[in-house]
Structures are given as C-alpha cells and as structure tokens.
Amino acid sequence: MRRIGFRVHRTIVNLIGLLVCSGGLQAQELASTELPGVEYSVVPVEGESDARAANDGAIFTRKDARTITLKIPAPRGQIVDRKGQPMAQNEVAYQVALQYKQFQDADRAYVIDWARTRLEPLAGTLPGYSEKTDDELYDHYRHRRWLPLYVSGQISASEAKELEPKLSSDLVLYPVYRRLYPEGSLAAHIIGYSGSVGRLPTGPINFNEPLWEESEGRAGLEKIYNRELTGIDGTKRLLFDENGNKLLENQTKRPRPGGTVVTTLNLDWQKRAEKVLKNGCSRGAFVVIDVVTGEVLVMASRPSFDLNAFIPGISTEEFTALQEDPGNPLFGRAFQSAYPPASAYKPVVALAALNNGTVTEYSTVNSPASIRIGNHTFKNWSTIPEGPIDVKRALARSCNTWFYQVGIDVGPSVFLGLSRRLGMGEKSGLPLIGETPGLVPTDEWMMKNEGRRILDGDTANMSIGQGSLLASPLQVAQMMAGIGNGGALPKLSLISQVQDSHGRVIKASVPERKNWLGLDEEAVAIVREGMRDVVEKGYGTGKSGGLSFTSLAGKTGTAQWGPPSKNQRLAWFAGFLPYDNPRYAFAVLYEGKPGEGVSGGRMSAPMVRSFFEPLKDEIKEIIAPPKKALIVVPEGEEDTDDEDDDVLKAIPIDEFDLEEEAPMEESEVEEENVLRAVPIDEGPDDGYNEDL
C-alpha cells in the first residue's frame, strides 16, 4: 500500500500527550505498557527541534490531534463447487484517494484550491472518477482530513501498478477487498451478486466507522446465505498529532473471513453445459441431477449476464440495458420459467396407466391420425395413422392419439396425482430466488380460473403435457430423476456443506427421500424400455441423443408457446442414463425463434449428446459396477483342497461417495416474470411433424 502525503513517526512524549488528551492510557501507565502489534521507535519529526512534554497535551493546545478507531470490513466467504473450485471469492482492489495535509490557518479558498490542483489532472483519465463539489472538498478537510477522500472507483492491482507513478505526492492508492466471480456469467442466476450496503459516512468521524464501503448479498446464494458468508469485522486504531502526522497505526483486531458455501454443482460440467447451450441455441436451459442423491450437478440458463458487472455497483444505464434486452438475461430459465412440458410428460401418463392396470405391456390401443372428443378434433403430430400400438411404441413414436385415449381412461386425478408425487406443481425446496412452482391444475383451480371442472378435452391436452400443465426445466429433470429412481423421488439439494472460516462443517446435506412414488417395479421397467426405444429404435424420435458408451432413456417434446401471432415453439429432450440403472437425469429446453420450426429430436437431443459424449471416460468410471478386491493369501498357506473350489475368492467393496404438441391453455402462475402459456383453442397444425 502506498501512503504518500503524511509522515509516519512516533515519539514517546507525543504519544503520551495524545493518549492523555483522548482519554486513553494515563501517562504514568504508558512506560510499563506495550500496545499489541506495535514496534516502538523514535522518529524525528521535520520542523520539531525539541520534544514536547506530556503536560503540553491538552485539548486546548492540541485540538487537531486525534485517536481514531475504524472498522476493517471482513472479506466475504467463498462460494465453491463440489470440488472446491471457486465461483465467488475476493480480491484486493485499489481506490485513488486524496490525503490532506494539516494546514496552518488555511481558509476555505486555499483548501479548495489545493485539492483542485491535485484532482483536476485525474478527470477523464481515472476509472470511476468522482467529481467533488467545493463543499465536499472543504467539509472533508474540516471534519475528516486524517482519513483519505476516495475519488475513484475500484481498480485492479495491475491498473494500480500502472497508475501509481503518475500520481502526485498527495494522491494515495488504498487497498480494499472486493468481490470477484472468476467465471463471469457462469451459473449467474444461482450464485447471485453482492452490493454496497451504503456510502461511506461524511461529516465528523464516528467511532468504528468502516474503512471502505461494506457489502451484502443482493441476489441468489449471495443473498440467501448472506449471514454465513459475512465475516467478522476487524478494528484499526490510528493516532495523529496536531500537525497531522501519523504516530501510530495498529490493527487491534484482525478481520475474520466469512464461511464457505459448498454447492453440489460440478463446475466443469456447468461450463460444458453453458458452452453447449451457447452453440446450440439463443435461449434455453440445461439441468442435470444425480438420480441417487438428488444433487443438482448442472443448472444452466441462456442467455446469462456477467456477475462482475455488479461489483462494486452497476450503473443505471447498464442495468436498464440488461432489463430491456429481448433475451431477458436476468431471467433464470432453468428454474424461474414455467413452460408446457409437452411430450416429455408422456412417461408420467404411461406409468400411471401401467401402474393401475389400464394398459399392460402388450395391450394395444388403436391410434388413428386424429380422434373426436366432444366438439373438438384432437390430432396426432403425424397425418399417418399409427394403428394398434402398445405402450412402448407409443412412447417411442410419441403418438398423441394413444395418449389422448389412455389419459382419459386413466383419469386426470390419477396421472396428475403422480405428477405431484414427482415434484411438479410446487417449488423444489432449493435455495433459489424467484423459482416457479409450475402448475398442476385441480378441479378447484379449473372452476376458479376457467369456470368449469376438468373435462375430457382438458384431460386429453394434459395427457400430452399441454393445456394448463406447466413446469420448469428443473422440475422436468426432477420428474425424470423420480422415474429413473423408480421407488422414490429424491429430495433435491444444491448446497453440500456450509463451512466456517476455519473449515469446520456447520451445515451439511445428506441424501433424503422426498416422496414415495407407489409405483410397480414392472411398470417402471416397461416405461424405461419405451424411453430407451425413443433413442435406440429406428422409429424413435430421439435418435440424435444416443451415446456411444451407454444406453440412454429419453423423451422428446415440442410445443407451441408464446403469443399465437409469434408462431413460436419450444423443444424438449429429457431422460436419464444408463437406462437400466439410472444415475443421471437431465432436461434440455430449446426456445425457438418466432416462426422457426423446431423439434426436440432436432434441437434438444443433439445438445444432450454434445454434453455427455466428451465426458465418456469420467461417466464410465462412475457408472461402472463396484470393483472387486482379491483376498490375498500369504505364500505357503495356499489351500489346494478341491473341496474349497467353490469358495468365493473375491469380496465386493462398497464405494462410499460422501414433437408437435396439442394446444395449450392459458395458465396462471404466481411468480412474477414467469413466461406464461398462451391460450390456443385448436389442435396442432396438420403439416408439422414432431421430432422428425
């Protein structure tokens, strides 16, 4: 740190006088008292020929002497990924400040002119330069001349090094802590950002006021875990004589950093997901969940924004530009947006039908190109009749007319009830700000909002994931985790641990069950096979999502979305892998541009392949069966008795690891800024083929 403009010196006589004057130690006590952390030495003071005696120290003769106690704001704790890689940390930055001298009988004009002479060369050249009024310059001298007057924004260490030789002797570079987001926009909607608590005080110096502006969490995890991330402030004591000379600078209490928030996110996977989204779409989302533990490994939204733009503060113009951006980068699509889940929802209806016996593995339902329900015609995405097909082929072909009929036969209360057990229609419980609960309607909701109970037409629409049904990409991935698990819906977690500043764990999450699903194992196995056929069969709609190293179970989906005038569609691909022993569930959403023809098979499924395929070696090791350890038999003790040939020679070691859709109805979502479905009263266009 560069301190120019005042001389640091200590004389025992002057120190005694200051302490007596400021109500500190008595003079007779000082000789036997040492202040902690201070190396005492006598330094000659320019212009002083003789040391003054202690009895010279009086408030009347030393009115400009000061003992000042200041707060050292503690650095915030880190936010890191599951491996400890930082996503939010701190760095030392610098601010340029004017350091006044102690003038003898200086009038207002002299003080202002002295300050202006030194500050004018900085105007237009210093980042974040703050123009000061005459009143501000003079008032700071009157009340606060012992402390620096900050005149710049925060600059990096490299910028400070380059700037230092250009500063005059009365301009000082003061170090401060500031927040740093090493990955910029990565997981921005989850991490959030911090901001200044308020401007530094003006006027007379108060006891324990901060050395620089303090910060607090303003969004995301920074806000939710603000208490845990906020450290314990330190204290600094300064002593000045009546000439403005610093006699003592002593840190009486060291600041203690805040704790560390350890997320379940995999930083490397998050980077890859955001890169895949950047290459694959203009707007979309990507979520990956551990089926066994419920840990969220990836939650990416596109577009995003640079968190560092908010540090130490964002200008009104910059913030307005973010708010007015058509892509809405401040909106976390992965968990804040509610969309019709489209055909990605069909496995839920198939599970409900198999579980209650409405259909069996081999029973078939005739599936024409369209069916008549009430006064409306409900169409398939293809104009070619599918004929009699079973549940697995219905999933692989994403046949709407099969699901219209089966959904009505099962009844909305059955498959919508299963939807709720799979986590739809409510918030996930993760520490997220602005999360949408989605919507799983009831008769009561329909009576309140539509003036009727759920009719067969509503049931048909919802059975293919449209109508009033809404979900976020996070909820769709959670739904797939439940189907992959089969027996229970895992409780999702985003925070693995919270540690204090010493690294001790003060909070930790453990895998938990959120809901029992009450599903028959055979029903789950049949749906898994049908979802595998979506990817692996030649007639499946998700062939472009297949992987070279394992079998993947997935479901494509395509829906009309947004105002009808925009003719805007969105595409899904969701599922889990491996299909027979699921470990990872995923959901990818692609928001199409107005007038763009999209499908889950062409847009979303390739992004899943692009994400998982490069992780081949890592995932193969994770999903591999437990390794075996051979029993080591000491030489000479081998048992050659033939009777023991059937004895197991190895024991297992446990691994401990702490489509064109039918129309949608207008829905009502409580969260602000949630993208809403738009009412459409007819069936899908004849000429539009889902996922082909």
C-alpha positions in Angstrom: 0.0 0.0 0.0 1.4 3.4 -0.9 0.9 6.1 1.7 2.1 9.5 0.4 1.4 12.9 1.9 2.0 12.3 5.6 5.0 11.3 7.6 4.7 8.2 9.9 6.7 8.8 13.0 6.5 8.0 16.8 7.8 9.9 19.7 7.1 8.6 23.2 6.4 12.1 24.5 3.8 13.0 21.9 2.2 9.6 22.2 1.7 10.2 26.0 0.2 13.6 25.3 -2.2 12.2 22.7 -3.4 9.3 24.9 -4.0 11.7 27.8 -5.8 14.1 25.5 -8.0 11.5 24.0 -8.9 9.8 27.3 -6.6 6.8 26.7 -3.9 5.5 29.0 -2.6 7.6 31.8 0.9 9.0 31.4 2.3 7.1 34.3 1.0 3.8 33.0 2.4 4.1 29.5 6.0 3.4 30.5 5.1 -0.1 31.5 2.5 -0.8 28.8 3.1 -2.1 25.2 0.4 -1.8 22.6 0.0 -5.2 20.8 1.4 -5.4 17.3 3.3 -2.1 17.5 7.1 -1.8 17.1 8.1 1.3 19.0 10.8 3.6 17.7 11.6 7.2 17.9 11.4 9.1 14.6 12.5 12.7 14.3 9.7 15.0 13.1 10.5 17.6 10.5 10.3 21.1 12.0 10.4 20.0 15.6 13.6 20.9 17.4 12.6 19.8 20.9 10.3 17.1 22.0 7.2 18.4 23.9 6.5 17.4 27.4 3.4 15.4 28.4 1.8 18.3 30.2 1.6 20.1 26.8 -1.0 17.6 25.7 -4.3 19.3 26.4 -7.5 19.6 24.4 -6.9 23.3 24.0 -3.4 23.2 22.8 -3.8 20.0 20.7 -7.3 20.4 19.2 -6.2 18.7 15.9 -4.7 15.6 17.5 -6.8 12.5 17.0 -7.2 9.0 18.2 -9.4 7.2 15.6 -10.9 3.7 15.7 -12.1 2.3 12.4 -13.8 -0.9 11.3 -12.0 -3.2 8.8 -14.8 -4.8 6.8 -14.2 -8.6 6.7 -13.9 -10.3 3.4 -16.9 -12.3 2.4 -16.6 -16.1 2.3 -16.3 -18.1 -0.8 -19.0 -19.9 -2.9 -17.4 -23.0 -4.4 -18.4 -26.1 -6.4 -18.5 -29.6 -5.1 -14.7 -30.0 -5.7 -13.8 -26.7 -4.0 -13.3 -24.7 -7.2 -14.3 -21.0 -6.6 -17.3 -19.4 -8.1 -17.3 -16.4 -5.9 -14.3 -15.1 -4.0 -12.4 -11.9 -3.1 -9.5 -10.0 -4.5 -7.6 -6.9 -3.4 -8.5 -3.8 -5.4 -7.5 -0.2 -5.1 -9.0 3.2 -4.9 -7.3 6.5 -5.5 -7.7 8.9 -2.6 -6.7 12.5 -1.8 -4.8 12.7 1.5 -5.0 16.2 3.0 -2.1 17.8 4.9 -2.5 19.7 8.1 -2.6 23.4 7.1 -1.9 26.3 9.5 -4.7 28.8 9.5 -5.8 27.8 6.0 -9.1 29.4 4.8 -11.7 27.7 2.6 -10.4 29.1 -0.7 -6.9 27.8 0.0 -8.1 24.3 0.9 -10.3 24.0 -2.2 -7.7 25.4 -4.5 -5.1 23.0 -3.0 -7.4 20.0 -3.6 -8.5 21.1 -7.1 -4.9 21.5 -8.2 -4.3 17.8 -7.4 -7.5 16.4 -8.6 -8.0 18.1 -12.0 -5.4 16.1 -13.8 -7.4 12.9 -12.9 -10.6 14.0 -14.6 -11.4 11.9 -17.6 -8.5 9.5 -17.1 -9.3 7.7 -13.8 -11.8 4.8 -13.9 -14.9 5.7 -11.9 -13.6 9.2 -11.2 -16.0 11.0 -8.8 -16.2 14.8 -9.3 -16.3 16.6 -5.9 -18.0 19.9 -5.2 -16.3 22.7 -3.3 -18.4 21.9 -0.2 -17.4 18.3 -0.3 -13.7 19.2 -0.6 -13.8 21.7 2.2 -16.1 19.7 4.6 -13.8 16.7 4.2 -10.8 18.8 5.3 -12.7 20.3 8.2 -14.1 17.0 9.6 -12.1 14.1 8.1 -8.7 15.3 6.9 -7.0 12.4 8.8 -8.7 9.9 6.5 -8.5 9.6 2.7 -11.0 11.2 0.4 -11.8 8.5 -2.2 -12.0 10.0 -5.7 -12.1 6.9 -7.9 -13.9 3.6 -8.4 -12.2 0.3 -7.6 -9.3 -0.6 -9.9 -7.4 -3.9 -10.3 -3.9 -4.5 -8.9 -2.4 -4.3 -12.5 -4.2 -1.0 -13.1 -3.0 0.4 -9.8 0.6 -0.6 -10.6 0.4 1.2 -13.9 -1.2 4.3 -12.4 1.0 4.7 -9.3 3.9 6.5 -11.0 1.5 9.1 -12.4 0.1 10.2 -9.1 1.2 13.3 -7.3 2.6 13.0 -3.8 -0.8 13.8 -2.1 -2.7 11.1 -4.0 -2.7 7.7 -2.4 -3.6 4.2 -3.5 -5.7 2.5 -0.8 -6.3 -1.3 -0.9 -9.8 -2.6 -0.4 -11.5 -6.1 -0.6 -13.9 -6.6 -3.5 -16.0 -9.5 -4.7 -14.8 -11.4 -7.7 -16.6 -14.0 -9.8 -13.8 -15.9 -11.6 -16.1 -17.4 -14.2 -18.1 -14.3 -15.0 -21.5 -15.3 -16.2 -21.3 -19.0 -15.2 -24.3 -20.0 -13.1 -25.1 -16.3 -12.6 -28.7 -16.9 -11.8 -27.8 -19.3 -9.0 -24.8 -17.6 -7.4 -26.2 -14.0 -7.5 -24.2 -11.0 -6.6 -23.4 -8.7 -3.8 -23.6 -4.9 -3.5 -22.7 -2.0 -1.3 -24.5 -1.5 2.0 -24.3 2.2 1.6 -21.9 5.1 1.0 -19.2 6.0 3.5 -20.1 8.5 6.2 -19.4 12.2 5.8 -19.0 14.8 8.5 -17.2 14.2 11.8 -15.6 10.8 12.2 -17.6 8.3 14.1 -16.2 5.5 16.3 -15.8 2.3 14.4 -16.9 3.5 11.0 -15.8 1.4 8.0 -12.5 1.9 6.2 -14.3 1.3 2.9 -17.8 0.5 1.8 -19.3 -2.7 3.2 -21.1 -5.2 1.0 -24.0 -7.6 1.4 -25.7 -10.2 -0.7 -28.3 -8.9 -3.2 -29.3 -11.9 -5.2 -29.0 -15.7 -5.4 -26.9 -17.6 -2.9 -25.1 -14.4 -2.1 -28.4 -13.1 -0.6 -29.8 -16.4 0.8 -26.5 -17.2 2.6 -25.5 -13.7 3.4 -25.2 -14.3 7.1 -22.9 -17.3 6.6 -20.8 -15.5 4.0 -20.4 -12.4 6.1 -17.3 -12.4 8.2 -16.4 -10.7 11.5 -15.0 -7.2 11.1 -11.6 -6.2 12.4 -10.5 -3.0 14.1 -7.8 -0.5 13.3 -6.5 2.3 15.6 -4.9 5.4 14.3 -3.1 8.2 16.3 -2.3 11.6 14.9 -0.6 14.6 16.4 -1.8 18.2 16.0 0.3 18.6 12.8 -1.5 15.7 11.0 1.5 13.4 11.4 0.5 9.7 12.0 2.1 8.5 15.2 0.6 5.0 15.3 -1.3 2.6 13.1 -2.3 -0.5 14.9 -4.6 -3.4 13.9 -6.2 -4.2 17.2 -8.5 -6.9 15.9 -7.9 -8.9 12.7 -10.9 -9.4 10.4 -12.2 -12.9 10.0 -13.5 -14.0 6.6 -16.9 -15.4 6.2 -17.7 -19.1 5.8 -17.6 -21.1 2.7 -20.8 -22.3 0.9 -20.0 -25.6 -0.9 -22.5 -26.2 -3.7 -23.4 -29.5 -5.3 -22.6 -28.0 -8.8 -19.9 -29.5 -10.9 -18.0 -26.5 -12.2 -16.5 -28.4 -15.2 -19.9 -29.8 -16.1 -21.6 -26.4 -15.7 -19.0 -24.9 -18.0 -19.7 -27.6 -20.6 -23.5 -27.2 -20.3 -23.3 -23.5 -20.9 -21.0 -24.0 -23.8 -23.4 -26.5 -25.3 -26.3 -24.1 -24.9 -24.2 -21.3 -26.4 -23.5 -23.4 -29.5 -27.0 -24.9 -29.7 -29.5 -22.2 -29.0 -30.1 -18.5 -28.4 -32.3 -19.2 -25.4 -32.7 -22.3 -23.4 -31.8 -24.3 -20.3 -29.9 -27.4 -19.2 -30.3 -29.3 -15.9 -28.5 -32.4 -14.7 -29.4 -34.2 -11.4 -27.9 -37.2 -9.6 -30.7 -39.7 -9.5 -29.3 -41.4 -6.4 -28.5 -38.4 -4.2 -30.8 -35.7 -5.6 -27.8 -33.4 -6.0 -28.1 -30.8 -8.7 -24.9 -31.0 -10.8 -25.8 -28.6 -13.6 -28.3 -25.8 -13.8 -27.6 -23.5 -16.7 -29.7 -20.8 -18.3 -29.1 -18.9 -21.6 -28.6 -16.1 -22.0 -26.8 -15.1 -18.9 -25.0 -12.0 -17.6 -21.6 -11.1 -16.1 -21.8 -11.0 -12.3 -18.7 -8.8 -12.2 -20.6 -6.0 -13.8 -22.4 -5.6 -10.4 -19.2 -5.1 -8.5 -18.9 -2.8 -6.7 -22.0 -1.4 -8.3 -23.7 -1.3 -11.7 -24.7 1.9 -13.4 -28.3 2.7 -14.1 -27.6 2.6 -17.8 -26.1 -0.8 -17.7 -28.8 -2.3 -15.5 -31.5 -0.8 -17.8 -29.8 -2.3 -20.8 -30.0 -5.8 -19.1 -33.6 -5.3 -18.2 -34.6 -4.2 -21.7 -32.6 -6.9 -23.5 -35.0 -9.0 -25.6 -33.3 -12.2 -24.4 -34.1 -11.3 -20.8 -30.6 -12.4 -19.5 -31.6 -11.6 -15.9 -34.2 -14.4 -16.1 -33.1 -17.8 -14.9 -35.0 -20.0 -17.4 -33.8 -23.2 -15.7 -35.9 -22.6 -12.6 -37.8 -19.3 -12.9 -39.7 -20.1 -16.1 -42.8 -22.2 -16.5 -43.3 -24.0 -19.8 -45.7 -26.7 -21.1 -43.7 -29.9 -20.6 -45.1 -31.2 -23.9 -44.3 -34.9 -24.8 -41.6 -35.0 -22.2 -44.6 -35.5 -19.8 -45.9 -38.6 -21.6 -43.9 -41.1 -19.5 -45.9 -40.0 -16.5 -49.2 -40.9 -18.1 -47.8 -44.2 -19.3 -46.6 -45.0 -15.8 -50.0 -44.2 -14.3 -51.8 -46.3 -16.9 -49.4 -49.3 -16.3 -49.5 -48.9 -12.6 -53.3 -49.1 -12.2 -53.8 -51.7 -14.9 -55.4 -49.5 -17.6 -52.9 -50.9 -20.0 -50.3 -53.7 -19.9 -47.0 -54.2 -21.5 -48.6 -56.0 -24.5 -52.1 -54.5 -24.8 -52.6 -52.3 -27.8 -54.7 -49.2 -28.5 -55.7 -48.2 -32.0 -54.1 -44.9 -32.7 -55.6 -43.0 -35.7 -54.3 -39.7 -37.1 -57.0 -37.9 -35.1 -59.8 -38.5 -32.7 -63.0 -36.6 -31.9 -63.5 -35.6 -28.3 -66.7 -33.6 -27.6 -66.9 -30.9 -30.3 -63.2 -30.8 -31.0 -60.8 -32.8 -33.1 -57.6 -33.8 -31.5 -54.8 -34.7 -33.9 -51.6 -36.6 -33.8 -48.4 -34.9 -35.0 -48.4 -37.2 -38.0 -51.2 -37.5 -40.5 -50.4 -41.2 -41.0 -52.4 -43.5 -38.6 -50.2 -45.5 -36.2 -52.7 -48.3 -35.9 -52.8 -50.6 -32.9 -49.7 -50.0 -30.8 -48.5 -50.8 -27.3 -47.2 -48.5 -24.6 -43.5 -48.8 -25.6 -44.1 -48.0 -29.2 -46.5 -45.2 -28.2 -43.6 -43.7 -26.2 -41.0 -44.2 -28.9 -43.3 -42.7 -31.6 -44.7 -40.0 -29.2 -48.2 -40.9 -30.5 -50.6 -38.2 -29.3 -53.8 -40.1 -30.1 -52.7 -43.1 -28.0 -52.1 -40.8 -25.0 -55.4 -38.9 -25.6 -57.3 -42.1 -25.2 -55.3 -43.6 -22.4 -55.2 -40.4 -20.4 -59.0 -40.2 -20.4 -59.3 -43.8 -19.5 -56.8 -43.4 -16.6 -58.4 -40.2 -15.4 -56.8 -36.9 -14.7 -56.8 -37.4 -10.9 -54.5 -40.4 -11.3 -51.8 -39.1 -13.6 -51.9 -35.6 -12.1 -51.6 -37.1 -8.7 -48.5 -39.0 -9.8 -47.2 -35.7 -11.3 -47.4 -34.1 -7.8 -45.5 -37.1 -6.3 -42.9 -36.5 -8.9 -42.4 -32.9 -7.7 -44.5 -31.0 -10.2 -46.8 -28.2 -9.2 -44.6 -27.0 -6.3 -41.2 -25.4 -5.7 -38.3 -27.8 -5.3 -37.2 -26.5 -1.9 -33.8 -25.5 -3.2 -32.2 -22.1 -2.1 -33.3 -20.3 -5.3 -34.9 -16.8 -5.6 -37.9 -16.5 -7.9 -38.4 -20.2 -8.5 -41.7 -21.0 -10.2 -43.9 -23.7 -8.7 -45.2 -24.6 -12.1 -48.8 -25.7 -12.3 -50.7 -29.0 -11.9 -54.3 -28.0 -12.1 -57.2 -29.4 -10.0 -60.9 -29.2 -10.4 -60.9 -26.3 -7.9 -58.3 -24.4 -9.9 -60.2 -25.0 -13.1 -63.5 -23.8 -11.6 -61.8 -20.7 -10.2 -59.9 -19.8 -13.4 -61.8 -21.4 -16.3 -65.3 -21.6 -14.8 -65.6 -25.4 -15.2 -64.2 -28.6 -13.8 -61.6 -30.6 -15.8 -63.3 -32.0 -18.9 -62.2 -34.8 -21.3 -60.7 -32.2 -23.7 -58.6 -30.8 -20.8 -57.6 -34.3 -19.9 -56.5 -35.1 -23.5 -54.4 -31.9 -23.7 -52.7 -32.5 -20.3 -52.0 -36.1 -21.2 -49.6 -34.9 -23.8 -48.1 -32.2 -21.5 -50.0 -29.2 -22.7 -53.2 -27.4 -21.7 -52.9 -25.9 -18.2 -49.9 -28.1 -17.2 -46.7 -26.1 -16.7 -43.2 -27.0 -15.4 -39.7 -25.5 -15.3 -36.7 -27.4 -16.8 -35.6 -28.1 -13.2 -39.0 -29.8 -12.4 -38.8 -31.8 -15.6 -35.3 -33.1 -14.7 -36.6 -33.8 -11.2 -39.5 -35.7 -12.7 -37.0 -37.8 -14.7 -34.9 -38.4 -11.6 -38.0 -39.8 -9.9 -38.8 -42.1 -12.9 -35.2 -43.2 -13.0 -35.2 -43.9 -9.3 -38.4 -45.8 -9.6 -39.3 -46.2 -5.9 -38.9 -42.7 -4.6 -38.5 -39.1 -5.6 -35.1 -37.9 -4.2 -35.1 -34.6 -2.3 -33.1 -32.2 -4.4 -30.0 -30.5 -2.9 -28.0 -27.5 -4.2 -25.8 -27.0 -1.1 -23.5 -29.7 0.0 -21.9 -28.0 3.0 -21.5 -24.7 4.8 -18.2 -24.3 6.5 -17.0 -21.7 8.9 -13.8 -19.7 8.4 -11.7 -22.5 10.0 -13.1 -25.1 7.5 -15.3 -26.8 10.1 -18.6 -28.1 8.7 -21.5 -26.3 10.4 -24.2 -27.5 8.0 -24.3 -30.5 5.7 -26.9 -32.1 3.5 -27.5 -35.9 3.2 -29.5 -37.8 0.6 -33.1 -37.9 1.5 -36.4 -39.1 0.1 -38.9 -36.5 -0.7 -41.9 -38.7 -1.8 -42.7 -42.4 -2.2 -43.9 -42.9 -5.7 -46.0 -46.0 -5.1 -45.1 -47.5 -8.5 -45.0 -51.1 -9.5 -41.4 -52.1 -10.4 -42.6 -53.8 -13.6 -44.4 -50.7 -14.7 -41.3 -48.6 -14.2 -39.2 -51.1 -16.2 -41.6 -51.1 -19.1 -41.6 -47.2 -19.3 -37.8 -47.3 -19.1 -37.7 -49.6 -22.1 -40.1 -47.4 -24.0 -37.9 -44.4 -23.3 -34.8 -46.4 -24.4 -36.6 -47.1 -27.7 -37.1 -43.4 -28.2 -33.4 -43.2 -28.6 -32.3 -46.6 -29.9 -35.1 -47.7 -32.2 -35.1 -46.6 -35.9 -38.6 -45.3 -35.5 -37.8 -43.4 -32.3 -38.0 -39.6 -32.2 -34.8 -39.1 -30.2 -32.2 -41.0 -32.2 -29.9 -37.9 -32.3 -29.5 -38.1 -28.5 -27.9 -41.5 -28.4 -24.5 -42.1 -26.7 -21.6 -44.4 -27.8 -20.8 -45.6 -24.3 -24.1 -46.3 -22.5 -27.8 -46.7 -23.2 -29.8 -43.6 -22.6 -33.6 -43.3 -22.0 -35.2 -40.1 -23.1 -38.3 -38.4 -24.3 -38.6 -35.6 -26.9 -41.2 -33.0 -26.9 -42.3 -30.0 -29.0 -44.9 -27.4 -28.1 -46.4 -24.2 -29.4 -45.6 -21.5 -27.0 -46.0 -17.8 -26.6 -48.5 -15.5 -28.4 -50.1 -17.2 -31.4 -49.1 -14.2 -33.5 -45.4 -15.0 -33.0 -45.8 -18.7 -34.0 -43.2 -19.6 -31.5 -42.3 -23.1 -30.4 -40.1 -24.8 -27.9 -38.4 -28.2 -27.8 -37.5 -30.6 -25.0 -35.3 -33.6 -24.6 -35.4 -35.2 -21.1 -34.5 -38.5 -19.6 -31.8 -40.4 -17.7 -28.8 -42.7 -18.1 -27.9 -45.6 -18.0 -31.5 -46.7 -18.9 -31.3 -49.9 -16.8 -29.5 -48.5 -13.7 -30.1 -44.7 -13.9 -27.5 -42.4 -12.3 -28.0 -39.0 -14.1 -31.3 -37.4 -15.0 -31.4 -34.4 -17.4 -33.7 -31.9 -19.1 -32.8 -29.6 -22.0 -35.0 -26.9 -23.3 -34.7 -25.0 -26.6 -36.7 -21.8 -27.1 -37.4 -21.4 -30.8 -37.4 -18.0 -32.5 -40.7 -16.7 -33.8 -41.7 -18.6 -37.0 -38.9 -21.2 -36.5 -39.8 -24.8 -37.0 -38.3 -26.8 -34.1 -38.4 -30.3 -32.6 -37.0 -32.0 -29.6 -35.3 -34.6 -31.8 -33.5 -32.0 -34.0 -32.7 -29.2 -31.5 -32.5 -30.5 -27.9 -31.4 -34.2 -28.3 -28.1 -33.3 -30.1 -27.2 -30.9 -27.2 -27.5 -33.9 -24.7 -25.1 -35.9 -26.9 -22.7 -32.9 -27.1 -22.7 -32.6 -23.4 -22.3 -36.2 -22.3 -20.2 -37.7 -25.1 -17.0 -35.8 -24.1 -17.5 -36.9 -20.5 -17.4 -40.5 -21.6 -14.4 -41.7 -19.6 -15.5 -39.9 -16.4 -19.0 -41.2 -16.6 -18.0 -44.7 -17.5 -15.9 -44.8 -14.3 -18.7 -43.5 -12.2 -21.4 -45.9 -13.5 -19.2 -48.9 -13.6 -20.1 -51.8 -11.2 -18.2 -51.8 -7.9 -14.7 -53.0 -8.1 -13.7 -56.3 -6.6 -10.8 -56.8 -4.2 -9.0 -60.2 -4.2 -8.3 -61.9 -0.9 -4.5 -62.0 -0.6 -3.3 -65.4 0.8 0.3 -65.5 2.2 2.7 -67.6 0.3 2.8 -71.2 1.6 -0.7 -71.1 3.0 -2.5 -71.8 -0.2 -5.3 -74.3 0.3 -5.3 -76.7 -2.5 -8.1 -78.9 -1.2 -10.6 -79.5 -4.0 -13.4 -79.1 -1.6 -12.8 -75.4 -1.4 -13.1 -74.8 -5.2 -16.5 -73.2 -4.7 -15.4 -70.7 -2.1 -15.6 -67.1 -3.2 -12.1 -65.8 -3.9 -13.2 -62.1 -4.0 -15.4 -59.9 -2.0 -17.1 -56.7 -3.1 -16.0 -53.4 -1.7 -18.7 -50.7 -1.2 -17.9 -47.4 -2.7 -18.5 -44.5 -0.4 -19.2 -41.3 -2.1 -19.9 -38.6 0.8 -42.9 -33.1 -31.3 -45.7 -31.2 -32.2 -48.0 -31.0 -29.3 -51.7 -30.3 -28.9 -52.8 -26.8 -27.9 -52.1 -25.3 -24.5 -54.4 -23.5 -22.3 -53.7 -20.2 -20.6 -52.3 -20.8 -17.2 -51.9 -18.7 -14.1 -48.6 -18.7 -12.3 -48.0 -16.8 -9.1 -44.3 -15.9 -9.6 -43.6 -12.6 -11.3 -41.7 -12.6 -14.6 -42.7 -16.2 -15.3 -43.2 -16.9 -19.0 -46.8 -17.9 -19.5 -48.6 -20.2 -21.8 -50.9 -18.6 -24.3 -54.4 -20.0 -24.9 -54.9 -21.9 -28.2 -58.2 -23.3 -29.0 -57.5 -25.6 -31.9 -55.3 -28.7 -32.4 -51.8 -28.6 -33.9 -51.1 -27.8 -37.5 -51.5 -30.8 -39.8 -48.3 -30.2 -41.6 -46.0 -30.1 -38.6 -44.2 -33.3 -37.6 -42.8 -33.6 -34.1 -39.2 -34.6 -33.8 -38.8 -35.9 -37.4 
